[in-house]
Amino acid sequence: MKEELAIVQSSGVLEAKPIEKCIYTIRNEQIMIDYDLSILYGVENRSLRQAVRRNIDCFPDDFLFYLTDEETNDLISSRVSQSVIPPGYNTGGTEIFAFTEQGVAMLSTVLKSHNAKKVSIAIMRAFVAMRHFMLSNAQVFQRLDRLELRQIDTEHKIEEVFAKLEEKSIDPKPQVFFDGQIFDAYEFICDLIKSAKKRIILIDNFIDDTVLTMLDKRKKGVTATVYTQKVNNQLKLDLLKHNAQYPAIDVILFKKSHDRFLIIDNKVYLVGASLKDLGKKWFAVSLLSSTKPKELISRLNDNS
């Protein structure tokens, strides 16, 4: 995820900090607080709050809300350095302003900062990046029910999420793809390939160089073997050139399979389309939970 950098002040020291780390999830909304925004826009926090109050009609409830004491305490405790928010910030009736994405966009129109537009663009990009990240990995977050995500910027939580993504400990969910979902299907199969820890075996009657490229996404040390019905001169040349530069892929002639199977370690998937044709027509990927790879591999060895 590309990070836009902001200059923030911590204990009197200016340092670069990704804008994404200033975005929190509160009340199921992605928000930024006035204190961070005042630093980003290069204005005093007091001036920012005054500008908002003078134009309060521009900030309805879905643009701006105020944090409760409990929300403020949770927010402060989640930050890497609590000194980033001055002690007692929420005392004496001084509520923290929480701006939604729409509120941040509106804020740039009421501030007089000379770089307000430039900063606003960077912030909007950060919001989009965070939203894309959350949507792209929605299943991962749903399955990590032990991982508390009350504030998405907390360092150790984000590191744990990325570790889970890197390990691929949560399997892609088998599903149906429709015509036109070329990239979605490609990404799904590539995720399966990346999840392999020891071996990949593909049974597919029709392959080409694109399948070799997909298999190259496997981790280092993972073996890859393809059983296919026909190896023409073009494929022979592609395979020869490929194996001269990249970890070798074994291609073996096999003419007894009608369907396509993808074996990832100890799991067997039924793939309804050749990997080179993903997304051209409707097809499904199904995990064959009752089928053990040992039986398939034994029969492959007996008949290849």
C-alpha positions in Angstrom: 0.0 0.0 0.0 1.6 3.3 -1.1 1.9 5.7 1.8 1.7 9.5 1.6 4.0 11.1 4.1 3.1 13.9 6.5 5.3 15.9 8.8 4.1 15.5 12.4 5.5 16.8 15.7 6.3 14.4 18.5 8.0 15.6 21.7 9.1 18.8 19.8 10.8 16.8 17.0 9.5 17.0 13.4 9.4 13.6 11.7 7.9 12.0 8.6 4.8 9.9 9.3 2.5 8.2 6.8 -0.9 9.9 6.6 -2.5 6.5 6.9 -1.3 6.3 10.5 -3.4 9.4 11.3 -6.6 7.6 10.1 -8.6 5.8 12.7 -11.7 3.7 12.7 -14.3 5.0 15.2 -18.0 4.3 15.1 -17.4 2.2 11.9 -16.1 5.4 10.2 -12.6 6.2 9.0 -11.8 9.5 10.6 -9.0 12.0 11.3 -8.8 14.3 14.3 -8.4 18.0 14.4 -5.0 17.9 16.1 -3.4 15.8 13.3 -5.1 17.8 10.6 -3.9 21.1 12.0 -0.3 19.8 11.7 -0.9 18.5 8.2 -2.4 21.8 7.0 0.3 23.9 8.8 -2.2 25.9 10.9 -2.7 26.2 14.7 -5.3 23.8 16.0 -7.2 26.7 17.6 -7.4 28.4 14.1 -8.7 25.2 12.5 -11.4 24.7 15.2 -12.4 28.3 14.8 -12.7 28.0 11.1 -14.9 25.0 11.5 -17.2 26.7 14.1 -17.5 29.8 11.8 -18.7 27.4 9.0 -20.5 24.8 11.1 -23.3 24.6 8.6 -20.8 23.0 6.2 -20.2 20.2 8.6 -23.3 18.0 9.1 -23.1 14.9 11.4 -21.8 12.7 8.6 -18.9 15.1 8.1 -18.0 15.9 11.7 -18.7 14.5 15.2 -17.1 14.9 18.6 -15.4 12.1 20.5 -16.7 11.0 23.8 -14.3 10.7 26.8 -14.1 6.9 26.3 -13.3 7.3 22.6 -10.7 9.9 23.4 -9.0 7.6 26.0 -9.0 4.7 23.6 -7.6 6.9 20.9 -4.8 8.3 23.1 -3.9 4.8 24.4 -3.6 3.5 20.8 -1.1 6.0 19.6 2.5 5.1 19.5 3.5 8.1 21.6 0.8 9.5 23.9 2.7 12.8 23.9 1.6 13.4 20.3 -1.7 14.5 21.9 -1.2 17.0 24.7 -2.1 15.7 28.1 -5.6 16.8 29.2 -6.6 17.6 25.6 -10.1 16.5 26.3 -10.5 18.3 29.6 -12.4 21.4 30.3 -15.0 20.8 27.7 -12.5 20.7 24.8 -13.8 17.9 22.7 -11.8 16.3 19.9 -13.2 17.0 16.4 -13.4 13.8 14.4 -13.7 14.4 10.6 -14.9 11.8 8.2 -13.5 11.6 4.6 -16.2 14.1 3.5 -15.4 16.3 6.4 -11.8 16.5 5.6 -12.6 17.4 2.0 -14.9 20.2 3.2 -12.2 21.4 5.7 -9.8 22.3 2.9 -12.4 24.7 1.5 -12.7 26.7 4.8 -9.0 26.9 5.7 -6.8 29.7 4.4 -3.6 27.6 4.4 -1.6 28.2 1.3 -1.0 24.5 0.7 -4.5 23.4 1.7 -5.4 21.9 -1.7 -2.1 20.0 -2.0 -2.5 18.5 1.5 -6.2 17.7 0.9 -5.2 15.7 -2.2 -2.6 13.7 -0.3 -5.1 13.0 2.5 -7.8 11.9 0.1 -5.4 9.5 -1.5 -4.6 8.1 1.9 -8.3 7.6 2.6 -8.7 5.8 -0.7 -5.6 3.6 -0.1 -6.9 2.6 3.4 -10.4 1.9 2.0 -8.9 -0.2 -0.8 -6.7 -2.1 1.7 -9.7 -2.9 4.0 -11.9 -4.0 1.1 -9.2 -6.1 -0.6 -8.6 -8.0 2.7 -12.1 -8.0 4.1 -12.1 -11.8 4.5 -8.8 -11.7 6.3 -10.0 -9.2 8.8 -13.2 -11.1 9.4 -11.3 -14.3 10.1 -8.8 -12.7 12.4 -11.3 -12.6 15.3 -8.6 -12.5 17.9 -7.0 -9.4 16.3 -8.6 -6.3 17.7 -8.9 -3.6 15.1 -10.4 -0.7 17.1 -7.7 1.6 15.7 -6.2 0.6 12.3 -3.0 2.5 12.8 -1.6 0.6 15.9 1.8 -0.6 14.9 1.8 -4.1 16.2 -1.8 -4.8 15.0 -1.0 -3.8 11.4 2.3 -5.8 11.5 0.3 -8.9 12.6 -2.2 -8.4 9.8 0.6 -8.2 7.2 2.2 -11.2 8.7 -1.0 -13.2 8.3 -1.3 -12.0 4.7 2.3 -12.9 4.0 1.9 -16.4 5.5 -1.4 -16.9 3.7 -2.6 -18.8 6.8 -6.2 -17.9 5.7 -7.0 -19.8 2.6 -8.7 -18.0 -0.3 -12.4 -19.0 -0.3 -13.4 -21.2 -3.2 -16.0 -19.4 -5.4 -17.6 -18.9 -8.8 -16.2 -16.5 -11.4 -18.2 -15.1 -14.3 -17.1 -14.1 -17.8 -15.1 -10.9 -17.6 -13.7 -11.5 -14.2 -10.3 -12.1 -15.7 -8.1 -10.3 -13.1 -10.2 -11.5 -10.2 -9.8 -15.1 -11.2 -6.1 -14.6 -12.0 -5.5 -13.0 -8.6 -7.4 -15.8 -6.8 -5.4 -18.6 -8.5 -2.2 -16.7 -7.8 -3.1 -16.4 -4.2 -3.5 -20.2 -4.0 -0.1 -20.6 -5.7 1.5 -18.2 -3.3 0.0 -20.1 -0.3 1.9 -23.3 -1.2 4.7 -24.2 1.3 6.1 -27.4 -0.3 4.6 -28.4 -3.6 2.2 -27.4 -6.4 0.8 -30.0 -8.9 -1.3 -28.8 -11.8 -3.4 -31.1 -14.0 -4.5 -29.1 -17.0 -4.8 -30.3 -20.5 -4.0 -27.0 -22.1 -1.3 -24.7 -20.9 0.9 -22.0 -22.3 3.6 -19.6 -21.2 1.1 -17.6 -19.0 0.7 -20.6 -16.8 4.5 -20.8 -16.3 4.4 -17.1 -15.3 1.6 -17.8 -12.7 3.5 -20.7 -11.2 6.6 -18.5 -10.8 4.7 -16.6 -8.1 5.2 -19.6 -5.7 7.6 -19.2 -2.8 11.2 -20.2 -3.0 11.7 -23.9 -2.5 8.2 -24.9 -3.6 8.2 -27.5 -6.4 5.9 -27.1 -9.4 4.8 -30.0 -11.7 2.4 -29.7 -14.5 0.6 -32.7 -16.1 -0.8 -31.8 -19.5 -2.2 -33.5 -22.6 0.0 -32.0 -25.2 3.4 -30.3 -25.3 3.9 -28.6 -28.7 7.1 -27.1 -30.0 6.2 -23.6 -28.7 5.6 -24.9 -25.2 8.8 -26.9 -25.3 10.7 -23.7 -26.3 9.0 -21.6 -23.6 9.7 -24.2 -21.0 13.4 -24.5 -22.1 13.9 -20.8 -21.9 12.0 -20.5 -18.6 13.9 -23.2 -16.8 17.2 -21.7 -18.0 16.5 -18.6 -15.9 13.9 -19.4 -13.2 13.3 -22.3 -10.8 12.4 -25.3 -12.9 8.9 -26.4 -13.7 8.4 -30.0 -14.6 5.9 -30.7 -17.4 4.7 -34.3 -17.9 2.5 -35.7 -20.6 -0.8 -37.0 -19.2 -3.9 -37.7 -21.2 -6.4 -39.4 -18.8 -7.9 -36.3 -17.1 -10.9 -34.5 -18.4 -11.1 -32.0 -15.5 -8.5 -29.6 -14.1 -7.0 -30.1 -10.7 -4.7 -27.9 -8.6 -2.9 -29.6 -5.7 -1.5 -27.1 -3.1 0.5 -29.1 -0.5 -2.2 -31.3 1.0 -5.2 -29.8 -0.5 -6.9 -30.6 -3.8 -8.9 -28.0 -5.8 -11.1 -28.7 -8.8 -10.7 -25.8 -11.3 -13.4 -25.5 -13.9 -11.3 -23.7 -16.5 -7.8 -24.0 -17.9 -5.5 -21.6 -16.1 -4.7 -19.9 -19.4 -8.4 -19.1 -19.9 -9.4 -17.8 -16.5 -12.3 -15.4 -16.6 -13.3 -15.9 -20.2 -16.4 -18.0 -19.3 -18.2 -18.9 -16.1 -16.3 -21.4 -13.9 -15.8 -22.4 -10.3 -13.0 -23.3 -8.0 -13.9 -25.9 -5.4 -11.9 -27.4 -2.5 -12.3 -31.2 -2.6 -12.1 -31.7 1.1 -12.7 -35.5 0.9 -10.0 -36.0 -1.8 -6.5 -36.6 -0.6 -3.6 -35.7 -2.9 -1.8 -38.9 -2.1 -4.3 -40.9 -4.1 -4.1 -38.6 -7.1 -0.4 -38.5 -7.1 -0.2 -42.2 -6.9 -2.4 -42.6 -9.9 -0.4 -40.0 -11.8 2.8 -41.8 -11.1 1.3 -45.1 -12.3 0.0 -43.6 -15.5 2.4 -41.0 -16.5 
